[in-house]
């Protein structure tokens, strides 16, 4: 008898461990999928206004000879949008650019961003010394630069006070006016190792002189338009579209034929958004939930089979409880509680595994943006959407793992359960 009890106990532990592992792996897949989207669409400590912002991400123009060109916005477009009345703030800045340096036998790809002065109001950086450049500095084309702590150590090894020092970047001299704490590389609008006024840049560092042409509709700039409230975003979008469609032909004969103005979700993730809307389409949002459901489907079927096996192993224990006076509903509640405890532990392990894997392999999962060197650590958000999908997984898995045992409980008599049979 003791040998049989030991075998059943070991088998029960094995089945519970398998159940726990399967739950954890399933949740890990959901977390990885959601993280690959959330870091694009959610606020971060460095980009606190993403969720109430529209972005002019790219622009299409047709030249006088009929050729079409699709690239980022030019100064004419960017500066025109800064005259909008509905938004709280408007800023423009380049997509992350790179300067390559050969040091001690190694090539460093150092990211930088050229910005306007309002950029430092739209973003939120932690200055360890100095201050951001101002509107006056930008208008005067002062050759100023703000560097990260990594860049300070790279350019000025061992020094802690470098404001006012001269820094040569790609053959151009700049004065350091501030140092900020390092920014995680998956902050699409804030990531860089140094930042400088777009007027000081003049398109000379790995760029084109057209990026500083005030008459150009296309160039190297992203425009971020921050609404006062999320509820104002439709009005902001309407004003932005009206302004864009009022552009006439440029001096060189080129004309605007297309522009991408919308949330980051629409610009990066949407495949079914309407050109008349600023946000992701309903089909995209439904697809996001269906993707999570498909990720759960195969493990869900395996989980149903596993829980059926577990219920067979535990049917005798349930029958003994009923002999001692427990009703079917009380035993059913016990099944749900036991399943919920194991599921909750599995979800916690799955969330930890999901975040850990994305943290260790960011180049696999954080694929939006232009990151050449993964220095430091990524910033990984935990959003309301993530919480909703975890609750969805919990409810679905709990239903799947308890349905068959409860059905069997109500179909099986105590006598047959004690004998191991089903009525």
PyMOL commands that set and color helices and strands:
alter all, ss='L'
color gray80, all
select helices_A, chain A and resi 2-41+50-52+75-81+119-122+135-139+149-155+198-201+209-212+230-245+264-269+282-323+328-360+362-365+384-411+414-419
alter helices_A, ss='H'
color red, helices_A
select strands_A, chain A and resi 53-62+68-73+89-94+97-103+106-115+127-130+144-148+166-169+172-180+194-197+218-219+221-226+255-262
alter strands_A, ss='S'
color yellow, strands_A
deselect
rebuild
show_as cartoon
